[in-house]
Amino acid sequence: MSDSITITIDGKEIEARPEQTILEAADAAGVYIPRLCSHPDLKPIGSCRVCVVLCDGRPQAACVKPVMDGMVIENETPAILQHRKNIIDMMFVEGNHFCMFCEKSGSCELQALAYRFGITAPQYPFQFPEKEIDASHPDVMLDHNRCVMCARCVRASQELDGKNVFQSIGRGFERKIGVNGERALGDTEMEATDRAAELCPVGCVVKKRVGFATPIGRRDYDAAPIGSNIEGERS
Ligand code: FES
């Protein structure tokens, strides 16, 4: 008996395996579903909601929802696209993202999503919240101004580095990434070689002294929009 099932995304039938999530099945078929908190090396938590699709008419986070035979998925309706734009907009105004001064510019997934969605200026008022910068560690910096609370650093430290350097603390607008050191990141067992220092999608957790090692013009999304690598595999 074949363990292959069939799902439909935006009218296109694709083959999937029962253990896959919608996001994984779409990726394998060359259909890009935008995402931010999800990363292939980490367990998905479905927190950012950028990947929400309509699944048999109901909104579902594609990164955590398993596929089922016959499932009908809508990924690019005007309402879904607007929903994603709204979320991205909110991330920009709830932090302090000064892209032109950020060393992650060109390789930042939030910035790249904004470009992909044609966002030139957020539709919501900027909050300009007061956020801290933790430069206490000799090799890694934590800039809370740029954090989007995707928890990739939290999961990477736990799942890949076998540490527990980062946690999500606080609630609502006060929510932020905390560290398990006595006072700051410099008091933790964080190392620059940790995957947690690598998987931040924005410029929040960054390694020191390597910010401009890759020149602007040769960064991840300088030549092609985010998602192009997946769409390039389209059959
Ligand atoms: S990528 Fe699915 S909720 Fe963030």
Residues whose N, C-alpha, C, O or C-beta is under 5 A from the ligand:
A	BS01	FES	R35 L36 C37 S38 G46 S47 C48 R49 V50 C51 A61 C63
